[in-house]
Amino acid sequence: MPSLPAIARRHTDLDEDDIGWLQGILADWQIIADLSFADLVMWLPDRQGGGYWAAGQMRPTTGPTAYVDDVVGSFVAHGRRPLVDTAYEHGRIAREGDPEWRDEVPVRVEAIPVRREGRVIAVIARNTNLLGVRTPSRLEINYLQTAGDLTKMIASGHFPAPGQRSDHADSPRVGDGFLRVDAEGRVVYASPNALSVYRKLGLTGDLAGHLLTDLTRDLVPPRKRPDEETLSAVLGARAHRDTEIGSGDIALIVRAIPLRPEGEHIGGLILLRDVTDLRRRDRELITKDATIREIHHRVKNNLQTVAALLRLQARRIDSEEATAALEEAVRRVGSIAIVHETLSQAVEEAVDFDEIADRLARLVTDVGLAPVRIRREGKFGMLLSEQATPLAMVLTELLQNAVEHGYPTDGSQPEEGGEIVMSAQRRGGQLEVSIDDDGRGLPDGFDLEDSPSLGLSIVKTLVESELGGHLTLGASPTGGTRADLSVPLD
């Protein structure tokens, strides 16, 4: 489905400021539809002048829909929507006409011109399914009255308001709690849900007749409410913005939309949402994240302790073969510790593997006997922890093998030393890694499947079983050895 900016740029003469104005209306699209009990469709004039393009659509959550199908992206010619023609050409709200029948459903249509800087740049059609119409309750009367004020503001160019809008992803909806205040900020009407929210704050009586700012100041301690300027602007409905307040264990998001149907401030719409459970879950998630990071930190410390013990044991053993085996174990444990150290500093269970790869390269070269440089090309990117740990062990083994078996340690190596290139790239859902050295290459008749090397056996098992990937070893174009690794990415 095409977006409003895409339709506007392709089919209309609207500039970027006009498009931004229309997007400001779409930001409160759901509120207007719910207050109206009606479907909203935004029509943009075609640059050729032959009709209109549907660039936005919203169905109400408070009543039955008048549109079963989506209409965004469709075109209607002049004369097919007489009320839309009238609203656009004369710049006034058009309501006359008999109901339209759609799929045996009577629909009342109202066309509202969207004015910006004295120009009509679009038309909003408000479509009400009359099968859902009945004698309105006091709540519904206040909804409709507020919707009428907002549509007048759209038609006169006073809506949307410039400046700050909702900062919360969990911004209040009409059904969460609805308040209407007068020009002084005194509550004229409060929905049952809004009354329930304030009773959770400690209110014992009714909301109607109270100055909302003063009442909230009495119920909410200073540390749980915003600064006085924000509190008065939002609860007095003088600024189009929102804020969060609370008392004890209660947390609320309060959002205000000032009402100026004739250009002068007459009061405002205030929406409330109890987000106590959401904030509690947020705190639990933060606690869990901190706990997970602490666990990774402790695992890293324990692994480093194990590595230190193995290193100490290696120094006390006279057998060169046993010492070499323990040193290999130290490197393997160290590579896992590096992953856990990175995870202990991460917010999510994913790590930047480029940093890990660089640290592994330093780990291998620091303990290697041959003078070898390891250079990384490309990027591994972010990897989940369950992939990062086995991949770290695989890289450690492959790099260590390249250093130990690819270059002589008897002093015959050139002074400038050798070079190992570790390359990584993502392609088609795969992480492709290669390790190229310019050493002396593989022995004649080498076969990975029949190799007695414990390190290569570990690498092959990790790649195939843990990572679900594929490993090949062969000759490098530089004359040394090349290891190619392909791992599927989640």
C-alpha positions as CSV (number, residue, x, y, z in Angstrom):
1,M,0.0,0.0,0.0
2,P,1.6,3.3,-1.0
3,S,2.3,6.0,1.6
4,L,0.9,9.5,1.7
5,P,4.2,11.1,0.8
6,A,4.6,8.7,-2.2
7,I,1.1,9.4,-3.5
8,A,1.5,13.2,-3.0
9,R,4.8,13.4,-4.8
10,R,3.7,11.2,-7.6
11,H,0.2,12.6,-8.4
12,T,-0.1,16.1,-6.8
13,D,1.6,19.5,-6.7
14,L,1.8,19.6,-2.9
15,D,5.2,20.7,-1.6
16,E,7.1,19.1,1.3
17,D,5.6,21.6,3.9
18,D,2.1,20.6,2.7
19,I,2.9,16.9,3.0
20,G,4.3,17.5,6.5
21,W,1.1,19.3,7.5
22,L,-1.0,16.3,6.3
23,Q,1.3,13.9,8.1
24,G,0.6,15.9,11.3
25,I,-3.1,15.2,10.9
26,L,-2.4,11.5,10.3
27,A,-0.5,11.5,13.6
28,D,-3.9,12.0,15.4
29,W,-5.8,10.1,12.7
30,Q,-7.1,7.4,15.1
31,I,-8.3,9.9,17.7
32,I,-10.4,11.8,15.2
33,A,-11.9,8.6,13.8
34,D,-12.8,7.2,17.3
35,L,-14.3,10.5,18.4
36,S,-16.4,10.6,15.2
37,F,-17.5,7.0,15.2
38,A,-16.6,7.1,11.5
39,D,-14.1,6.1,8.9
40,L,-11.8,8.8,7.6
41,V,-10.4,9.0,4.1
42,M,-8.0,11.7,3.0
43,W,-8.3,12.8,-0.6
44,L,-5.6,14.7,-2.4
45,P,-6.3,16.8,-5.6
46,D,-4.7,15.3,-8.7
47,R,-2.2,17.7,-10.4
48,Q,-4.0,17.3,-13.7
49,G,-7.2,18.6,-12.1
50,G,-9.3,15.5,-13.0
51,G,-10.1,14.2,-9.5
52,Y,-8.7,13.0,-6.2
53,W,-6.3,10.3,-4.9
54,A,-7.0,8.5,-1.6
55,A,-3.8,8.9,0.4
56,G,-4.9,8.0,3.9
57,Q,-7.6,5.8,5.6
58,M,-8.5,5.1,9.2
59,R,-11.3,3.0,10.7
60,P,-12.8,3.7,14.1
61,T,-12.4,1.4,17.1
62,T,-15.6,2.8,18.7
63,G,-18.1,1.9,16.0
64,P,-18.8,-0.2,12.8
65,T,-16.7,0.5,9.7
66,A,-18.2,2.0,6.6
67,Y,-15.3,0.7,4.4
68,V,-14.7,-3.0,4.3
69,D,-11.9,-2.7,1.7
70,D,-8.9,-0.4,1.7
71,V,-9.1,2.6,-0.7
72,V,-5.6,4.1,-0.3
73,G,-4.1,4.5,-3.7
74,S,-7.4,4.6,-5.6
75,F,-8.5,7.5,-7.8
76,V,-12.0,9.1,-8.2
77,A,-12.9,11.5,-10.9
78,H,-14.6,14.9,-10.4
79,G,-18.4,14.4,-10.0
80,R,-18.1,10.9,-8.4
81,R,-17.8,12.5,-4.8
82,P,-19.9,15.7,-5.0
83,L,-19.3,16.6,-1.3
84,V,-15.6,16.3,-1.8
85,D,-15.8,18.6,-4.8
86,T,-17.8,21.1,-2.8
87,A,-15.4,21.0,0.2
88,Y,-12.3,21.5,-2.0
89,E,-13.7,24.1,-4.4
90,H,-15.6,26.2,-1.8
91,G,-13.4,25.6,1.2
92,R,-16.3,24.7,3.6
93,I,-17.5,21.6,5.4
94,A,-20.1,19.9,3.2
95,R,-22.8,17.8,4.8
96,E,-25.8,18.0,2.5
97,G,-27.0,15.0,0.5
98,D,-28.7,11.7,1.1
99,P,-26.8,8.8,2.6
100,E,-24.8,6.6,0.3
101,W,-25.5,2.9,0.1
102,R,-22.5,0.6,0.2
103,D,-23.0,-3.2,0.3
104,E,-26.6,-2.5,1.6
105,V,-25.3,-0.3,4.4
106,P,-26.4,3.4,4.6
107,V,-23.4,5.7,5.0
108,R,-23.5,9.4,5.9
109,V,-20.7,11.3,4.3
110,E,-19.2,14.6,5.5
111,A,-16.4,16.4,3.6
112,I,-13.9,18.5,5.5
113,P,-11.5,20.8,3.7
114,V,-7.9,20.7,5.0
115,R,-6.6,24.3,5.0
116,R,-3.0,25.4,5.3
117,E,-1.9,29.0,5.1
118,G,-5.2,30.0,3.5
119,R,-5.1,27.2,0.9
120,V,-7.2,24.0,0.7
121,I,-4.7,21.3,0.1
122,A,-6.8,18.2,0.7
123,V,-10.2,17.0,1.8
124,I,-11.1,14.5,4.6
125,A,-14.2,12.5,4.0
126,R,-15.9,11.4,7.3
127,N,-18.0,8.2,6.6
128,T,-20.4,7.1,9.3
129,N,-22.1,3.7,9.1
130,L,-25.7,4.5,10.0
131,L,-26.6,1.0,11.1
132,G,-24.6,1.7,14.3
133,V,-26.4,5.0,15.0
134,R,-28.7,5.1,18.0
135,T,-29.7,7.6,20.7
136,P,-26.3,8.9,21.8
137,S,-25.2,8.7,25.5
138,R,-23.6,11.6,27.3
139,L,-20.2,10.1,26.5
140,E,-21.0,9.8,22.8
141,I,-22.3,13.4,22.7
142,N,-19.0,14.7,24.1
143,Y,-17.1,12.5,21.7
144,L,-19.0,13.9,18.7
145,Q,-18.8,17.5,20.0
146,T,-15.1,17.2,20.4
147,A,-14.8,15.6,16.9
148,G,-16.8,18.5,15.5
149,D,-14.4,21.0,17.1
150,L,-11.4,19.2,15.7
151,T,-12.9,19.1,12.2
152,K,-13.6,22.9,12.4
153,M,-10.0,23.4,13.3
154,I,-8.9,21.4,10.3
155,A,-11.1,23.4,8.0
156,S,-9.9,26.7,9.4
157,G,-6.2,25.8,9.4
158,H,-5.8,25.6,13.2
159,F,-5.0,21.9,13.2
160,P,-2.5,20.2,13.4
161,A,-0.7,22.4,15.9
162,P,3.0,23.0,15.3
163,G,5.6,22.0,17.9
164,Q,5.9,19.0,20.2
165,R,3.6,16.0,19.7
166,S,3.3,12.7,21.5
167,D,6.7,11.3,22.7
168,H,5.2,8.1,23.9
169,A,4.8,4.9,21.9
170,D,2.1,3.9,24.4
171,S,0.2,7.2,23.9
172,P,-3.4,7.3,25.3
173,R,-6.3,6.3,23.1
174,V,-9.9,7.7,23.3
175,G,-11.2,4.6,25.1
176,D,-8.5,4.7,27.8
177,G,-9.8,7.8,29.5
178,F,-11.5,10.9,28.0
179,L,-11.7,14.4,29.6
180,R,-13.0,17.6,28.3
181,V,-12.0,20.9,30.0
182,D,-13.1,24.4,29.5
183,A,-10.9,27.5,28.8
184,E,-9.9,27.7,32.5
185,G,-8.9,24.1,32.7
186,R,-12.0,23.0,34.6
187,V,-13.3,19.5,33.9
188,V,-16.6,19.7,32.0
189,Y,-16.9,16.0,31.3
190,A,-15.0,12.8,32.4
191,S,-15.6,9.4,30.9
192,P,-16.0,6.5,33.4
193,N,-12.6,5.2,32.5
194,A,-11.0,8.6,33.2
195,L,-12.8,8.8,36.5
196,S,-11.5,5.3,37.4
197,V,-7.9,6.4,36.6
198,Y,-8.2,9.4,38.9
199,R,-9.7,7.3,41.7
200,K,-6.6,5.2,41.5
201,L,-4.7,8.3,42.3
202,G,-6.8,8.9,45.4
203,L,-9.8,10.9,44.2
204,T,-12.9,10.1,46.3
205,G,-15.5,12.3,44.6
206,D,-16.3,13.3,41.0
207,L,-14.0,14.9,38.5
208,A,-16.5,17.4,37.0
209,G,-16.1,20.9,38.2
210,H,-12.5,20.5,39.4
211,L,-9.6,22.5,38.0
212,L,-7.6,19.6,36.7
213,T,-4.2,21.1,37.4
214,D,-4.9,21.9,41.0
215,L,-6.6,18.6,41.6
216,T,-3.7,16.6,40.2
217,R,-1.2,18.7,42.2
218,D,-3.0,17.7,45.4
219,L,-3.1,14.0,44.5
220,V,0.4,13.5,43.0
221,P,3.6,14.2,45.0
222,P,6.1,16.7,43.4
223,R,8.7,14.0,42.6
224,K,6.0,12.0,40.6
225,R,4.9,14.9,38.4
226,P,6.5,17.1,35.8
227,D,7.6,20.7,36.3
228,E,4.9,23.2,36.9
229,E,5.0,24.7,33.4
230,T,4.5,21.3,31.8
231,L,1.8,20.3,34.3
232,S,-0.2,23.5,33.7
233,A,0.2,23.3,29.9
234,V,-0.9,19.7,29.6
235,L,-3.7,19.5,32.3
236,G,-4.9,22.9,31.3
237,A,-5.0,21.7,27.6
238,R,-3.1,24.7,26.4
239,A,-0.3,22.8,24.6
240,H,-0.5,19.9,22.2
241,R,1.8,17.5,24.1
242,D,1.8,14.8,26.7
243,T,3.5,14.0,29.9
244,E,3.8,11.2,32.5
245,I,2.6,11.5,36.1
246,G,2.2,9.0,38.9
247,S,1.4,8.5,42.6
248,G,2.9,5.7,44.6
249,D,2.7,2.6,42.3
250,I,0.4,4.3,39.8
251,A,1.8,5.7,36.5
252,L,-0.3,7.6,33.9
253,I,0.3,9.2,30.5
254,V,-1.7,12.4,30.0
255,R,-2.1,13.9,26.6
256,A,-3.7,17.2,25.7
257,I,-5.1,18.6,22.5
258,P,-6.2,22.2,22.7
259,L,-9.5,23.1,21.0
260,R,-9.8,26.3,19.0
261,P,-12.7,25.7,16.5
262,E,-13.1,29.4,15.8
263,G,-9.5,30.4,16.4
264,E,-9.9,31.2,20.2
265,H,-9.1,28.8,22.9
266,I,-12.3,27.3,24.3
267,G,-10.8,24.4,26.3
268,G,-9.3,21.1,25.3
269,L,-9.4,17.3,25.0
270,I,-7.4,15.4,27.5
271,L,-6.7,11.6,27.2
272,L,-5.5,9.5,30.0
273,R,-3.9,6.0,30.0
274,D,-3.0,3.9,33.0
275,V,0.4,2.5,32.2
276,T,1.2,1.1,35.6
277,D,1.5,-2.5,34.3
278,L,3.6,-1.4,31.4
279,R,6.0,0.4,33.6
280,R,6.2,-2.5,36.0
281,R,7.0,-4.8,33.0
282,D,9.6,-2.3,31.9
283,R,11.2,-2.4,35.3
284,E,11.2,-6.2,35.2
285,L,12.9,-6.2,31.8
286,I,15.5,-3.7,33.0
287,T,16.2,-5.9,36.0
288,K,16.4,-9.0,33.8
289,D,18.8,-7.3,31.4
290,A,21.0,-6.2,34.3
291,T,20.9,-9.8,35.8
292,I,21.8,-11.3,32.4
293,R,24.7,-8.9,32.0
294,E,25.9,-9.7,35.5
295,I,25.7,-13.4,34.8
296,H,27.9,-12.9,31.6
297,H,30.3,-10.9,33.7
298,R,30.6,-13.6,36.3
299,V,31.0,-16.3,33.7
300,K,33.8,-14.3,32.1
301,N,35.5,-14.0,35.5
302,N,35.1,-17.7,36.2
303,L,36.5,-18.6,32.8
304,Q,39.5,-16.3,33.3
305,T,40.1,-18.1,36.7
306,V,40.0,-21.5,34.9
307,A,42.4,-20.2,32.3
308,A,44.7,-18.9,35.0
309,L,44.7,-22.3,36.8
310,L,45.4,-24.1,33.5
311,R,48.3,-21.8,32.8
312,L,49.7,-22.3,36.3
313,Q,49.4,-26.1,35.9
314,A,51.2,-25.9,32.5
315,R,54.2,-24.2,34.2
316,R,54.5,-27.1,36.6
317,I,54.5,-29.9,34.0
318,D,57.8,-31.1,32.5
319,S,56.2,-32.7,29.5
320,E,56.3,-30.4,26.5
321,E,53.3,-32.2,24.9
322,A,51.2,-31.8,28.0
323,T,52.2,-28.1,28.3
324,A,51.2,-27.5,24.7
325,A,47.8,-29.2,25.3
326,L,47.1,-27.0,28.4
327,E,48.1,-23.9,26.5
328,E,45.7,-24.8,23.8
329,A,43.0,-25.2,26.4
330,V,43.9,-21.8,27.8
331,R,43.3,-20.2,24.4
332,R,40.0,-21.9,23.9
333,V,38.7,-20.9,27.3
334,G,40.0,-17.4,26.7
335,S,38.1,-17.1,23.4
336,I,34.8,-18.0,25.2
337,A,35.6,-15.5,27.9
338,I,36.0,-12.7,25.4
339,V,32.4,-13.3,24.1
340,H,31.0,-13.3,27.6
341,E,32.9,-10.1,28.4
342,T,31.4,-8.4,25.4
343,L,27.9,-9.7,26.3
344,S,28.3,-8.3,29.8
345,Q,28.6,-4.8,28.3
346,A,25.8,-5.2,25.8
347,V,22.1,-4.2,26.3
348,E,20.8,-7.0,24.1
349,E,21.8,-10.7,23.6
350,A,23.7,-9.7,20.5
351,V,27.3,-8.6,20.1
352,D,29.4,-6.7,17.6
353,F,31.5,-9.6,16.4
354,D,34.1,-7.3,14.7
355,E,35.4,-6.3,18.1
356,I,35.6,-9.9,19.2
357,A,37.4,-11.0,16.0
358,D,40.0,-8.2,16.5
359,R,40.6,-9.3,20.1
360,L,40.9,-12.9,19.1
361,A,43.5,-11.9,16.6
362,R,45.5,-10.1,19.2
363,L,45.2,-13.1,21.6
364,V,46.6,-15.5,19.0
365,T,49.5,-13.2,17.9
366,D,50.5,-12.3,21.5
367,V,51.2,-15.9,22.4
368,G,52.4,-17.1,19.0
369,L,56.1,-18.0,18.5
370,A,56.3,-16.9,14.9
371,P,56.2,-13.1,14.0
372,V,52.9,-12.9,12.2
373,R,50.4,-10.1,11.5
374,I,46.7,-10.7,11.4
375,R,44.6,-8.2,9.4
376,R,40.8,-8.1,9.1
377,E,38.9,-7.1,6.0
378,G,35.1,-6.6,5.9
379,K,32.7,-6.8,8.7
380,F,31.1,-9.6,10.7
381,G,28.4,-7.4,12.0
382,M,26.0,-8.1,14.9
383,L,25.6,-11.8,15.9
384,L,23.5,-13.5,18.5
385,S,25.3,-14.9,21.5
386,E,24.5,-18.5,20.6
387,Q,26.3,-17.9,17.3
388,A,29.1,-15.7,18.7
389,T,30.5,-18.2,21.2
390,P,31.1,-21.2,18.8
391,L,32.3,-18.8,16.0
392,A,34.8,-17.3,18.4
393,M,36.2,-20.8,19.2
394,V,36.3,-21.7,15.5
395,L,38.3,-18.5,14.6
396,T,40.7,-19.1,17.5
397,E,41.5,-22.6,16.3
398,L,41.9,-21.6,12.6
399,L,44.1,-18.6,13.4
400,Q,46.1,-20.6,15.9
401,N,46.6,-23.4,13.3
402,A,47.7,-20.9,10.7
403,V,50.3,-19.4,13.0
404,E,51.6,-22.7,14.4
405,H,51.7,-24.8,11.3
406,G,52.1,-22.2,8.5
407,Y,55.2,-20.5,9.7
408,P,58.6,-21.8,10.9
409,T,59.7,-21.1,14.5
410,D,63.4,-21.8,14.0
411,G,64.3,-18.3,12.9
412,S,64.1,-19.0,9.1
413,Q,61.1,-16.8,8.8
414,P,61.8,-13.3,7.1
415,E,62.2,-10.4,9.5
416,E,59.0,-8.8,8.3
417,G,57.1,-11.9,9.3
418,G,54.0,-13.4,7.7
419,E,50.5,-12.1,7.2
420,I,47.1,-13.7,7.8
421,V,44.1,-12.0,6.3
422,M,40.7,-12.6,8.0
423,S,37.9,-11.6,5.7
424,A,34.2,-11.5,6.4
425,Q,31.1,-10.5,4.5
426,R,27.3,-11.0,4.6
427,R,25.8,-12.3,1.4
428,G,22.3,-13.8,0.8
429,G,21.6,-14.6,4.4
430,Q,25.0,-16.2,4.9
431,L,28.1,-15.0,6.8
432,E,31.1,-15.9,4.7
433,V,34.5,-15.9,6.4
434,S,37.9,-16.8,5.0
435,I,41.3,-17.0,6.6
436,D,44.2,-16.7,4.2
437,D,47.8,-17.1,5.2
438,D,51.0,-16.8,3.1
439,G,52.8,-19.6,5.0
440,R,54.1,-22.9,3.8
441,G,50.7,-24.4,3.0
442,L,49.1,-27.8,3.7
443,P,51.1,-31.0,3.7
444,D,50.8,-33.3,0.6
445,G,47.7,-35.5,0.6
446,F,46.0,-33.5,3.4
447,D,42.3,-34.4,3.9
448,L,40.1,-32.6,6.4
449,E,37.9,-35.6,7.0
450,D,40.9,-37.8,7.9
451,S,42.9,-35.2,9.8
452,P,44.0,-36.4,13.3
453,S,44.2,-32.8,14.6
454,L,42.0,-32.2,17.7
455,G,41.7,-28.5,16.8
456,L,40.4,-29.2,13.3
457,S,38.0,-31.8,14.7
458,I,36.7,-29.2,17.2
459,V,36.3,-26.7,14.4
460,K,34.5,-29.1,12.1
461,T,32.1,-30.1,14.8
462,L,31.3,-26.6,15.9
463,V,30.8,-25.4,12.3
464,E,28.5,-28.2,11.2
465,S,26.6,-29.0,14.5
466,E,26.5,-25.6,16.4
467,L,26.5,-23.1,13.5
468,G,24.8,-25.2,10.8
469,G,27.5,-24.1,8.3
470,H,30.2,-25.5,6.0
471,L,34.0,-25.5,6.2
472,T,36.6,-26.1,3.5
473,L,40.4,-26.1,3.7
474,G,42.6,-25.7,0.7
475,A,45.5,-23.9,-1.0
476,S,45.6,-20.1,-0.9
477,P,46.4,-18.0,-3.9
478,T,49.2,-16.5,-1.9
479,G,50.8,-20.0,-1.6
480,G,49.7,-20.7,1.9
481,T,46.5,-22.1,3.3
482,R,42.9,-20.9,3.0
483,A,40.0,-21.8,5.2
484,D,36.5,-20.9,4.0
485,L,33.6,-20.8,6.4
486,S,29.9,-20.2,5.5
487,V,27.4,-19.8,8.3
488,P,23.6,-19.2,7.9
489,L,22.4,-16.0,9.7
490,D,19.3,-16.0,11.8
